[in-house]
Amino acid sequence: MPESQRPLPFYLFIGLIHGLLLMGLDMAGPPQSAFIYAACAGVTVWAVVLQLLGPQGVQRGTLLMTLGLGLLVAGLSAYDRSSMDNASVRDTAWLAIVVLSYIATAFILAWPTRQGLRPRYQDLFRQAWNNVFIVLLALGLMGVFFWLLWLCGTLFEVVGISQIKAVLENHALLYVVLPVVFALGMRIGLQNEKVIGLLRGMLLSLCRLLLPLSAAIAVVFTCVLPFTGVQPIWATGQATAILLLLSAFNLFLVNGVFQDGEQGEAYPRGLRMLVNASLLCLPILVALAAWASGLRIAQYGLTPSRIQAALLIGVMLVHALAAAWAVLPRHGAWLHGLRRSNPWIALLTALLIVAYQSPLLDPLGLSARNQVARLLDGRTPVDSFDANTLYFGWGEPGREAFEALSKQVEAGTVLAPAERETLRQRLDDAREMGASANPAHPAQEWLGDRPNHAEAFTAQLTDDYECAQGCYLWAQDLDDDGQAEVLVIPRQRYAPSVLMFAWQDGVWKRAGVYTWNYARPAVNDFVKRIQAGELKPVTPRYKTFEVDGQELMLQREP
């Protein structure tokens, strides 16, 4: 689009509004709040899509779809934030939101030039590939700008003018300035379509170069399987990941070579036959991945990560079948069927992401119910039942299933007496060891007297997210200066370390970490020793040394 159709004031305005909204949300509450987190995600997606559209593309239909996408992302982000105590949900939530936004953005940008109600495949292809480079360029510009600000502040601090660094690192300033810089980067990328097209062309050329090798690997591997069997793959413990990675790599390269379907035949007949053979092998490879995942689920039951794998396998299987179907000879260009299947598969992927990241599928509740059912019908031995994960790892659905199971155990309506007693003990241990997840326990619990400035300390923990899962706080004067330091002990079964904070320069600062070299003590036992007065500060037997402001640490032999 010519520069005249992407006026600078439009991007400055969107960037400024984006920054002001982020600054206002930051002032409204900590980023750990579900509402603040969700609003930041929704506003960011809204701003990025508007910048990609430009003033000429902002029409009633696209504007409504952009607003709808922002609200959807905000809602899913709020739900994800409530599931942050589950690692598999927490670690993939941001990636799922990015993939959903990527798919939806390509359809929104292709909407103005649609044919009827269907976007043109050429536009979907161009937007899907170009948007990646444009956004990466904007992020790169923003990163370099931030680095220059940091360098400027550090240089002035070196010569004794620390006020400039304080101004440049002010959160309010960064919240406003960085989105404006990002918007300028978006405009630069959109203006330089030839450069973006060149980068896209280079990547697609690499796809054309690598596809024959990847296809040969898929074909040879599939042909070898009847002679080796699948047991060596199962023995790796990563069969699903390996098979899906090989299939996904082939599909990515095929689509990179196919492009928008208007390029003609990219290879001579021999290489086309090799690629076609690899595409016919993909359903077999994905089916083996599904088999491996199914065996895992049958053996150990459902978990959020296994539900994710099942959904991914489903999408990959549809992709593989569509690619194999496109190989069949018919009228039209080579693999012409991908033009029809790819948009529908993209929409299916988006719908599955929405289902997984929302109560529609409820992976935490589904996993909790499945694990309890396996326990009650004997598929999971009582000694192997993971009560801790059920209560503390799967959010509110897991806790509800935990409490329902506890009531059945107390009523004596499940399992044999001996197994029921063992299960009762495991449930009691889980409830005691994970007191942080029980609403009856405060998120921050002081052990003993509180130090001076205790209110400032607890407020800082809330803002800095140090105590998100709950913790015990223990005040002790560890350097005999009359001001107590504070130890932060995480509320979990085992604590890998204990943080120490000290009051310095009118604020609480993290001063160190206490760790142990051998078996980690259970937090409950650690806390009981503190409450019983059995844990006291100890003066080291041997003095240490300080070299250039650093203290040498003595590792004593046992």
N, C-alpha and C positions, 0 to 999 in steps of 0.2 A: 504494500500500500504506500503511495507517495507520502512524503513528509507533510505536505499540506493537509492530508487527511488524518494525520496523527499529530495534532497541535500540541505543543509543549504544555500550555496551561491545563489541558485536560489531564495529563499524567501527573503534573504537579498537584492538581486539585485532588485526584484520587489518592495519591501518595500521602498528602497532608491529612485528608479525612481518615485514611487508614491509621496513620500515626497517632492522631488525636484520639481516635477510638481506643487504640491499644493503651495509650497513656491513661485515659479515663478508666479503663477496666483495671489497669494496674493499681490506680489509686483507690478503686472501689473495694479491693480485697486481694488476698494473696492468690498467686496463680494456682495453688493447690485446690482452691474452691472449684467445684464442678461447674458452676455457672460461669465463672470468670474464664476457666479453661475452655469451655465450650464456646463462649462468645468470641474469644480470641481466634479460635480455629475457624468459626463461621465467617467472621469479618475478613480474615486473611484470604480465604477461598473466594469470597465475594470480590475483594479488591483485585486479586490476580485475574479472575475471569473477565472483569470489566476492562482491565488494561489490555488483555489479549484481544477483546472485541474491538476496542477503540471507539471513538465517538460515532463512526459511520455504521458500526455493527450493533449499537445499542438500540434495539427496537423493542416494541412492547412484548413480543414473544420471548426474545432472548433475555430481556430484563427480568421477566417473570421467572424464567428457568434459572437464571443466575441467582435470584433471590431464593428460589426454592432449594437450589443446591446448597447455598449458605446455611439455610435453616436446617436442612437434612444433616449436614456435616456438624453443625452445632449440637443437634439432638443426639447424634451417634457419639460425639465426643463426651457429652455429659454422661451418657450411659457407660462409656468406657471408663470414665474417671471413677465411677462408682464400683468398677470391677478391678481397680488397680492393685488389690491385694493378691491377684492371681498373675503369676509371672508370664504365662503363655498368652494371656489376654493383654497384659500391659505391654509386652515387648513387640506385639504385632499390631496394636491398635493404630499407632501412627502410620504404619505402612499400609494398612487397609484403607485408612482415610485418604492417603496420597493416591493409591490406585483408583479408588472410587472417584476422586476429584479429577484425576487424569482422564478416565474414561468419559465421565459426564461432560468435561470441558470440551473434548473433541466433538461430541455430538452437538453441544450448544453452539460452538463456533461454526459448525457446518450447517446449522439450521437455516441461516438467511439465504443460502444458495441451494436449498433442497429442491427435489423434484416431487411434487405432491407432498406426502408426509414422510418420505424417505430421504435422508441426506445422501448426497452423492458419495460414492466410495472414494473417488479421487480426492474430495475435500476432507473426508475422514482420515485418509492416509496422510495427506499433507499436514493437517493440523496435529495429528497424533505424533508425528515425528518432529515437526518444527517446534512444538511447544516445549519439548524436553530441552532443546538447545537454547531457546529463548530464556526460559526460567533459569537454567544453569548460568547463562551469561549474567542475568540480573543478580543472582546470588553471588557470583564471583565479584561483580562490581561492588556490591554491598560489603562483602568480606574484606576486599582491599581497602575500601573507604574506612571501615572500622579499624583495620590494622594501622592505617596512617594516623587516625585519631589517637590511638594508643601510643604510637611512636612519638607523636608530637607531645602528648602529655608527659611521657617518660623523659624525653629530652629536656623539657623545661623543669621537670622535677629534679633532674640531675644537677642543674645549675641553681637550684634553690627556689624556683618559682612553682611551688606545688599547687597553687590555686588554679592554674590552667588545667592541670590534670583532673582536679576535682570537678571543674566545670565540664570538661569533655567526657567524663565518665558518669555524669549525672543521668539517672535513669530516664527522667522526663525528656531530656534533650535527645537521648538515643532513640526513645520510642517514637519521636516525631521525625527525626532526621533520617534514620535508616530506612523506613518505608518510602520516603521521598526518593532516596538514592536508588532503592530497588525499582521504583516506578520509572526512573530515568533509564535504568538498565533495560527494563522491558521495552521502552520506546526505542532505544538504540537497536535492540535485537529485531524488533518488528520493522524498523526502517531499512535495515540491511538484509533484505530477503535473499539477495544473491550470496552473501556470506553464510547465512543460515542454510541456504540450499546447497552451498559447497560443502559445508560440514556434514549435512545429511547425505550428500552424494558420496563422500569419503567413507562414511560408515556403511552405506549400502554396498559399496565396492568391496569392503572387507567381508561383508556377508557373502557376496558372490564368490570370493576367493576361498572362504572357509567351508562353505556348504558341502562341496564334494567330499572333503575329508570327514566332516561330521556324518554325512550320509554313509560313507564307507564303514565307519566305526559302528553305526547302528545296524547295518546289514550284517557285517561279520559277527558282531556280538550276538545277534538274534540267531544266526545260523549255527553258532557254536553251542548255544544253550541245549539243544537236544542231546548233545554228546556229554556235556558236563553236568547237566541237571541244574536245578535251582538251589540246591543245598549250599553250595559255596557262597551264593549271594546272600542267603538267609544268615549264614555264619558271620557276615560282616556286621550285623546289627543295624545297618544303614541301607538296607535294600530299597526301601521306598524312596529315600532321598536320592540315591544313585540313579535309579531308573527314571525318576521324574526329571532329574537334572539333564540326563541325556536326551529325553524326549523334548523338554522345554527348549534346549539349545537348538535342536533340529528345527523345531517349529519357528523359533525366532529367526533363524537364518533363512528358512524358506520364505517367510513373509518379507524379510529384507530383500531377497532376490525377486520375489513376485511383485513387490511395490504396489502400484495402483492397478496392476493388471493390463497396463497399456504399453508395456515395454517389449512385448514379443517374447520369443524363446531366448532365454538367457544363455543356454548351453547347447552344444552339439548333441546329437541323438544319444550317444553313449552315456554322457554325463546326465542327461535327462532321465534315462532309464535307471541309472544308479539312484538319483534323487527320488524317483517314483518308487523304487524298491524300498528305500528307507522310510518313505511315508506309509507304505503298506505294513512295515514292521512296527510303526509307532503304536497302533492299538494293542499289539502283543506286549510291548514293553510297559505300557500304562496298565494293562490288565495284570501283569506280574506285580507291578507296584500296588495295585488294589488288593491282590492276593496277600502280599506281605503285610499290608496295613490291616487287612481283615484278620489275619492270624494273630496279630498283636492285640487287636481289640477283643477277639475271642478269648485270648489268654489273660489279659489284664483289665478289660473293660474300657469304657469310654473315659476320656479326659478332654479338656478343651483343646489341647494340642492335637489329639487324634481326630477330633471333629474337624479341626482346620485341615488336617491332612486328607480326610475323606472328601471334604468340599473341593480341595485343590485337585485331587485325583479325578473327581467328577468333571471338573472343567477341562482338565487335560484330556480325559477320555473323549469328551465331545469334540475337542480340537482335533485329536488324533483321528477320530472317525470321519470328521469333515474333510481333513486333509487326504485321507485314504480314498474317500468318495470322489474328491476332486481329481484324483489320478485317473479314474476310469475314462476311457476315450469317449468323447462326445464333441459336438460342434462347439467351436469357440477356441480361445487361446489356451495355452498350457496353464493348468490349475485354475481355470476361470471360475470354478465353483467357490473359491475362497472369497470372491467378491460378495457372494450372497451369505456365506456362513460366518465370516469374521465379525460383521456388525452385530449379528444376533448373539454370538458367543460373548462378545464384549458386554452386551446388555445383561446376559445371563450372569456373567461374573459380577457385575455391579449389583444385581439383585441379591446374589448370594452373600456379598459383602454386607449389604444392608441387613440381611436376615441374621448373619452371624454376629454383627456388632450391635444388635438390638434385641429386645425381648422376644422377637418373632421366633428365633431359634433357641435362645437362652442356653448357650453352651454350658454355663456353670450349673444351671438347674438340671439339664439333661445328664450331665456327667454325674452329679450328686445322686440323682435317682437311680441311675444305672449301677453305680458302685454299691449302693445300699441293697438293691435288688439282687446283685450277685452275692453279697454277703448272706442274705436271708435264704437264698435257694441253694447255698452250699458251694457255689462256684469259686468263691473267695474264702479261704480258711480264716477263722477269726484271728489267728496269730499273725496273718498277713494284712489284715484290714488297716488302712491308713486313716485313723480317726483324725489325726492332726491336719492332714490336707483337706479332709471333708469340712472341718470346722473353720480353719484359718486360711485355707487357700482358695476357696471357691465362693467367697463373698456371702451375701445374704441367702442365696439359694442353698448353699452348702450348710450354713448354720441352721436353716429351717429343717433340712433333711437330718442333720445331727440331732436336733432337739426331738424331732418326731421319732427317730430311732431310740433315743434315750427313754422316751415315754413307753415305747413298746418293751424295752428291756425291763424297766421298773414294773410294768404290768405283768411281766412273765409270759407274754404271748408269742415270743419268738425264740427259736433255737432251743437246744437242750440245756438243762440246768448248768452243767459244767461250762459249756460254751458261753452261755448267757453271763455267767459270773466273770469269765475272762473278758468278754466284751464290755461289761460294766466297768471293769478296772481300766481298760484302755480308754473308754470315754471319759472317765473321771480324770485320768492322767492328762488327756488332751485338754480338758477344760481348765485344769490347773496350770499346765505349762504354757498355755496361750492366753493368759489373762488379758492380754492387750486387745483381743478381739471381742471381749465381753463388755457390752455397754455398761455393766454395773461397775466396772473398774475405770478410773480416770485415765485419760491418755498420758498424763504426767503425774506421777506419785512421788512425793518427797519421802525419803527415808531419814527420819530424824529432823533436826532443826534446819530451818531455811537460812541461807546466807543473806547478807546485805544485798540489795538490788535484785532480790529473787523475782520480783514481778517483771523486771526488764529481761531477765534470763528466760522465763517461760514465754514471754512475747517473742523473743528472738527465735526460740525453737519452733514456734508456730510459723513464723515467717520464712525460716530457712529450711523447713521440711526435714529437720534432723530427727524429729520424734514422730513421724507420720504414723507408725504402727504402734505407738505407745512406748513409754519408757519409765524407768525408775530414775530418780535424781537423788544423789547423795553428796552433801556438802562436807568437805573436809579441808582444813588448812594444811596444805601439803608443802609449803615453803616457809612456814613460820613468819609470815609477814602481817598477820592479824586479819587478813581477808581470806575467807574460805574459797577454795576452788570447788568446782562442781563436776562430778562424774555422771555421765549419761549412760545408763545400762539399758540396752534394747529389751523390750518385752517379747521374747521369743524363747523357744526351748534352749537353744544354744546361741551364745553371743560370740562372734569371732573376735571382738575387741570391745573396749570400753573407752569412750571419748572423754577427754578432760578439757574443761573450759576455765579460763581465768579472767578476772576483772582487770583490764588494762586500758589505760587512757580513757576512762569513762564509759567503756563498753565491754561486753563479754566477748572474748576471742577464743577460738579453738587453740589450745596450747599443746596438745599432744594426744597420743593414743596409748592405752595400756593393752598389751597383748600377752598371750601365753604360748609357750613353745610346744606343749604336749597336748594331752586330751583337754578339750574345752569343757569347762565346768558348766553344768546346767544352770540357767539363770535363776531358777527357784532356789537352788541350793546356795548360790552366790548371795542372793538377797536375804535368805534366812540367816546366813552367817553375819551379814551386816546388822540385821535386826537383833541378833543375839550378842552383838558386841565382839564377835570373834575376828572381825576384819579390822585391822588398824594399820596406819601408815608405818612403814619401816624405813629407817635410815640405812642407806647402803653401807655394807661392811668396808668396801674399798672405795676410795675416792676416785674420781674420774679426771679427765683432762679437757682443756678447751684450746682448740687450735683454730685461729682465724675466725673466732666467733662461733665455732661449731664444737659441740661436746662429743667426745669419743664415748661410745657405748661399750660397756664390758659385757661380753657373753660368757657367763660363768659356766664351768663344767658341772654336770650333775653329781 
